[in-house]
């Protein structure tokens, strides 16, 4: 019969060793070559040999190991299988942990969104802000359709209908992914329609407003002043310009090559740079510790919302204390597209400048159309930059005369 003195005297064997207790039938002290000791119970259930791990020694003392082994043997006598039950409980606990809303969001972002979407950080922000904060500590499998509907209704009631659409889109995608992975059985978003109908934005700044924004962007300083002017001149997306990397630029050749990994449609995109755009980008001082033009901290700049607030205040002040109609940084892209159309640039060329794959290049046309429009894009953006310079100069002259 095993004793504490005998167990402590056991030396580490060359190979794993099992020593029977001698008091409780089937109870063994298992000694590993590392010297680690633990308790195990061997028994037969339904005619098959089984093993139940009881726990490590000395955390589980002799008396406790015998008590647990005796109780387990009682379960076996009653027709149960304690080892199988322990395994099932462990699997269920693991599954329950994987099913927690917090865990599913983290796994979805890491294993799906970050690998397949360019704006995965926005997906992460939306889900953590409006889903995790609401259902923290709950299992996703417990979330029903009525819970999703209530979440969306409350967002609409507080004046965030567009936000409700965004949350619904990301939540529905995440739940579909969770169903595919076997994490949950049913998608609680199934059967729910998009919360609100959105009207496509048509806001484009007037010449007067564009001149105000251009001139007031100077008050922002770096990096946001140059970013705003680059948005106007290149007609590219905010995050594409904000995340601009030095290696993407050939300033001598006046060309910016946006890699597929940073492009919304996952296609490499070349943007010819007008002389004014080259001048703005060349003025950015390279930082040894950052690959990004507009940041010295090793990552793209953040704080666009606060920069927009500062810019709006400056525009309002320059406009005699009267704010202009609400606009967003993305509206500068639409403004550039509208401006190019006004000066006679053909729609297919504008679509190539914007890196659109729909419209003129949708379907089979996009498959067989391989002309890169490099010369046309350079001419279009050059003409647009000249137009911007003329607008800004004209407004400045008008102010001086007044």
C-alpha positions in Angstrom: 0.0 0.0 0.0 1.4 3.4 -1.1 2.5 6.0 1.5 3.7 9.6 1.2 7.1 8.5 2.3 7.3 5.8 -0.4 6.0 8.1 -3.1 8.5 10.9 -2.3 11.3 8.3 -2.4 10.4 7.3 -5.9 13.2 8.3 -8.3 12.5 9.4 -11.9 12.5 6.3 -14.1 14.0 5.9 -17.5 10.6 5.3 -18.9 7.0 5.9 -17.7 6.1 3.7 -14.7 2.8 2.8 -13.1 2.8 1.6 -9.5 -0.5 0.1 -8.1 -1.8 1.5 -4.8 -2.5 -1.8 -3.1 -5.5 -0.5 -1.2 -7.9 0.6 -4.0 -8.1 -1.8 -6.9 -7.2 -0.1 -10.2 -5.6 3.0 -8.6 -2.1 3.7 -9.8 0.7 6.2 -9.1 2.1 7.2 -12.5 5.7 8.4 -12.5 7.1 10.2 -15.6 10.8 10.3 -16.6 10.7 14.0 -15.7 9.9 13.0 -12.1 6.3 14.3 -12.3 3.8 12.1 -10.4 0.0 11.7 -10.9 -2.9 9.5 -10.1 -4.9 7.3 -12.5 -7.6 4.7 -12.3 -7.8 1.8 -14.6 -11.1 -0.1 -14.9 -13.3 -1.8 -17.5 -16.5 -0.3 -18.9 -18.8 -2.3 -21.3 -16.0 -4.8 -21.7 -13.3 -2.4 -22.7 -10.3 -1.2 -20.7 -10.5 2.5 -19.6 -8.3 5.0 -17.8 -9.4 7.9 -15.7 -6.9 10.6 -14.8 -7.5 11.7 -11.2 -4.9 14.4 -10.8 -1.3 15.3 -10.0 0.5 14.5 -6.8 1.0 16.1 -4.3 -1.8 18.5 -5.3 -4.1 15.4 -5.0 -3.1 13.7 -1.8 -3.3 9.9 -1.2 -6.5 10.1 0.8 -8.2 12.3 -1.8 -7.0 10.1 -4.7 -8.5 7.0 -3.0 -11.8 8.8 -2.3 -12.1 9.8 -6.0 -11.1 6.4 -7.2 -13.6 4.7 -5.0 -16.4 7.1 -6.1 -15.5 6.4 -9.8 -15.6 2.7 -9.2 -19.0 3.1 -7.7 -20.1 4.9 -10.9 -18.7 2.0 -13.0 -20.6 -0.5 -10.9 -23.8 1.5 -11.7 -23.1 1.2 -15.4 -21.5 4.6 -16.0 -18.2 5.4 -17.7 -16.5 8.2 -15.6 -13.6 8.7 -18.1 -16.0 9.1 -21.0 -18.1 11.5 -19.0 -15.0 13.6 -18.1 -14.0 13.8 -21.7 -17.5 14.9 -22.7 -17.6 17.5 -20.0 -14.2 18.9 -21.1 -15.3 19.0 -24.8 -18.5 20.7 -23.8 -16.6 23.3 -21.7 -14.3 24.0 -24.5 -17.2 24.4 -27.0 -19.0 26.7 -24.6 -15.9 28.8 -24.3 -15.5 29.0 -28.1 -19.2 29.9 -28.3 -18.8 33.0 -26.1 -19.6 36.2 -28.1 -16.2 37.8 -27.2 -14.3 34.7 -28.4 -16.3 34.3 -31.6 -15.7 38.0 -32.5 -12.0 37.7 -31.8 -11.7 34.5 -33.9 -13.8 35.9 -36.7 -11.6 39.0 -37.0 -8.4 37.0 -36.7 -9.2 34.0 -38.9 -11.5 35.5 -41.5 -11.8 39.3 -41.6 -8.0 40.0 -41.3 -7.2 37.5 -44.0 -10.0 38.4 -46.5 -10.9 42.0 -46.1 -8.9 45.2 -46.5 -10.9 47.2 -43.8 -10.9 44.4 -41.2 -10.1 46.9 -38.4 -13.4 48.6 -39.1 -15.1 45.2 -38.8 -13.4 44.7 -35.5 -14.4 48.1 -34.3 -18.0 47.7 -35.2 -18.4 44.3 -33.7 -16.6 45.2 -30.4 -18.4 48.5 -30.0 -22.0 47.3 -30.7 -22.0 43.5 -30.3 -19.4 42.6 -27.7 -20.4 45.5 -25.5 -24.0 44.4 -25.5 -23.6 40.6 -25.2 -20.4 40.3 -23.3 -20.3 37.1 -21.3 -23.1 35.4 -23.3 -22.9 32.5 -25.6 -23.5 33.3 -29.3 -25.7 30.2 -29.4 -28.1 31.8 -26.9 -28.6 34.9 -29.1 -31.9 34.6 -30.9 -33.5 36.6 -33.8 -35.5 38.7 -31.3 -32.2 39.8 -29.6 -30.7 40.9 -32.9 -33.9 42.7 -33.9 -33.9 44.6 -30.6 -30.3 45.6 -30.9 -31.0 47.1 -34.4 -34.2 48.7 -33.4 -32.5 50.5 -30.5 -29.7 51.7 -32.7 -32.3 53.2 -35.1 -34.2 54.8 -32.2 -31.1 56.6 -31.0 -30.5 58.0 -34.5 -28.0 55.6 -36.0 -29.9 53.9 -38.9 -26.8 53.7 -41.1 -24.8 52.3 -38.2 -27.5 49.7 -37.7 -27.0 48.6 -41.3 -23.3 48.3 -40.8 -23.7 46.3 -37.5 -26.2 44.0 -39.1 -24.0 43.3 -42.1 -21.0 42.4 -40.0 -23.0 40.4 -37.4 -24.7 38.4 -40.2 -21.4 37.6 -41.8 -19.8 36.6 -38.6 -22.8 34.3 -37.6 -22.7 32.7 -41.1 -19.0 32.0 -40.5 -19.7 30.6 -37.1 -22.3 28.2 -38.5 -19.8 27.0 -41.1 -17.3 26.3 -38.4 -19.9 24.4 -36.3 -19.6 26.9 -33.5 -23.4 27.6 -33.5 -26.2 25.7 -35.2 -28.4 28.5 -36.5 -27.7 32.1 -37.7 -29.8 34.4 -35.5 -29.7 37.0 -38.3 -31.5 34.7 -40.7 -35.0 36.0 -41.6 -34.1 39.6 -40.7 -34.1 42.2 -43.4 -31.7 45.1 -43.6 -32.8 47.6 -40.9 -33.0 50.7 -43.1 -32.9 51.7 -46.8 -29.9 53.9 -47.5 -29.9 56.5 -50.2 -26.6 56.8 -52.1 -24.7 59.9 -51.2 -24.6 62.5 -54.0 -22.7 65.2 -52.2 -20.0 66.9 -54.2 -18.4 70.1 -53.2 -19.0 73.2 -55.3 -16.0 75.1 -56.6 -16.4 77.7 -53.8 -16.5 74.9 -51.1 -13.6 73.1 -52.7 -11.5 76.2 -52.6 -12.4 76.8 -48.9 -11.4 73.2 -48.0 -8.2 73.4 -49.9 -7.1 76.6 -48.3 -8.2 75.7 -44.8 -6.5 72.3 -44.9 -3.3 74.3 -44.6 -4.3 75.1 -41.0 -4.3 71.4 -40.1 -0.5 71.0 -40.7 1.0 67.6 -41.2 -0.1 65.0 -41.7 -3.8 65.9 -42.3 -3.3 69.0 -44.4 -1.3 67.2 -47.1 -3.6 64.2 -46.9 -6.7 66.4 -47.6 -5.0 68.0 -50.6 -3.8 64.6 -51.8 -7.3 63.2 -51.6 -8.5 66.0 -53.8 -5.8 65.6 -56.4 -5.7 61.8 -56.6 -9.4 61.0 -56.1 -8.4 57.9 -54.1 -9.9 56.6 -50.8 -9.1 58.1 -47.4 -7.3 55.0 -46.0 -5.4 54.4 -49.2 -3.9 57.9 -49.1 -3.5 57.9 -45.3 -1.7 54.6 -45.4 0.6 55.6 -48.3 4.0 53.9 -48.1 7.2 55.3 -49.5 7.9 52.1 -51.4 4.7 52.6 -53.4 5.9 55.9 -54.9 8.1 56.7 -57.8 8.2 60.5 -57.5 10.7 60.9 -60.3 8.3 59.0 -62.6 5.3 60.8 -61.0 3.5 57.4 -60.3 1.9 55.8 -57.3 1.4 52.1 -57.4 -1.3 50.9 -54.9 -0.7 47.2 -54.2 -3.6 44.8 -54.4 -3.4 44.1 -50.6 -4.3 47.8 -49.9 -6.9 48.1 -52.7 -10.6 47.7 -51.9 -11.2 45.5 -54.9 -7.9 43.6 -54.3 -6.5 44.7 -57.6 -3.2 46.6 -58.1 -3.9 50.2 -59.1 -1.6 52.8 -60.6 -2.3 56.4 -60.0 -0.4 59.0 -62.2 0.6 62.0 -60.1 0.1 65.6 -61.3 3.1 67.9 -60.7 1.2 69.6 -57.8 0.5 66.2 -56.2 4.2 65.2 -56.6 5.2 68.5 -54.9 2.9 67.8 -51.9 4.2 64.3 -51.5 7.8 65.2 -52.0 7.5 67.7 -49.2 6.8 65.0 -46.6 9.9 64.4 -44.6 10.8 60.7 -44.5 11.2 59.2 -41.0 13.7 56.5 -40.5 11.4 54.5 -38.2 8.3 54.6 -40.4 7.6 53.3 -43.9 4.5 55.6 -44.1 4.5 59.1 -45.6 2.1 60.6 -43.2 3.2 59.1 -39.9 6.4 58.9 -37.8 5.1 56.2 -35.4 5.5 53.2 -37.7 1.8 53.0 -38.6 -0.7 55.1 -40.7 -2.2 58.2 -39.0 -5.3 58.0 -36.9 -7.6 60.8 -35.7 -9.4 61.6 -39.0 -12.6 62.5 -37.1 -10.9 65.1 -34.9 -9.0 66.5 -38.0 -12.3 66.9 -39.8 -13.8 68.8 -36.9 -10.8 71.2 -36.9 -11.1 71.6 -40.7 -14.8 72.3 -40.4 -14.2 75.0 -37.8 -11.6 76.6 -40.0 -13.9 76.5 -43.1 -16.8 78.0 -41.1 -14.6 80.8 -39.9 -13.4 81.5 -43.4 -17.0 81.4 -44.6 -18.0 84.3 -42.4 -19.1 82.1 -39.5 -21.5 80.1 -41.6 -20.8 76.3 -42.0 -21.1 74.7 -45.4 -23.4 71.7 -46.0 -22.3 68.5 -44.2 -19.6 66.7 -46.2 -17.2 63.8 -45.6 -13.6 63.0 -46.8 -15.1 60.5 -49.1 -17.1 63.3 -50.8 -13.8 64.6 -52.0 -13.4 61.5 -54.2 -16.9 62.2 -55.6 -16.0 65.8 -56.1 -12.9 64.9 -58.1 -14.9 62.5 -60.3 -17.6 65.1 -60.9 -15.0 67.7 -61.6 -13.2 65.5 -64.2 -16.6 64.8 -65.9 -17.2 68.6 -66.1 -13.9 69.2 -67.9 -14.7 66.5 -70.5 -12.9 63.4 -69.2 -14.7 60.3 -70.5 -16.6 58.1 -68.0 -14.5 54.9 -68.6 -11.3 56.9 -67.8 -12.8 58.3 -64.6 -13.8 54.8 -63.6 -10.2 53.7 -64.2 -8.9 56.6 -62.1 -11.2 55.6 -59.3 -10.2 51.9 -59.7 -13.8 50.8 -60.2 -14.5 47.3 -61.6 -18.2 47.9 -62.1 -19.9 50.3 -64.6 -18.1 50.3 -67.9 -15.9 47.4 -67.0 -18.4 45.0 -65.4 -18.9 41.4 -66.5 -17.3 40.1 -69.7 -16.1 43.5 -70.7 -13.8 43.6 -67.6 -12.5 40.1 -68.4 -11.4 40.9 -71.9 -10.5 44.6 -71.5 -6.8 44.8 -70.8 -6.0 48.3 -71.8 -4.4 50.0 -68.7 -5.5 53.6 -69.6 -2.2 54.9 -68.2 -1.9 57.8 -70.6 -5.6 58.7 -70.3 -5.4 58.6 -66.5 -2.4 60.8 -66.5 -4.1 63.3 -68.7 -7.3 63.3 -66.6 -5.5 63.8 -63.3 -3.3 66.4 -64.8 -6.3 68.4 -66.1 -8.1 68.0 -62.8 -5.1 69.3 -60.9 -4.9 72.3 -63.2 -8.6 72.8 -62.6 -8.2 72.7 -58.8 -5.3 75.2 -59.0 -7.5 77.5 -61.1 -10.5 77.2 -58.7 -8.3 77.9 -55.7 -6.5 80.8 -57.4 -9.8 82.3 -58.6 -11.4 82.2 -55.2 -8.3 83.7 -53.6 -8.3 86.5 -56.3 -12.0 87.1 -55.6 -11.3 87.5 -51.9 -8.4 89.8 -52.5 -10.6 92.0 -54.7 -13.4 92.1 -52.2 
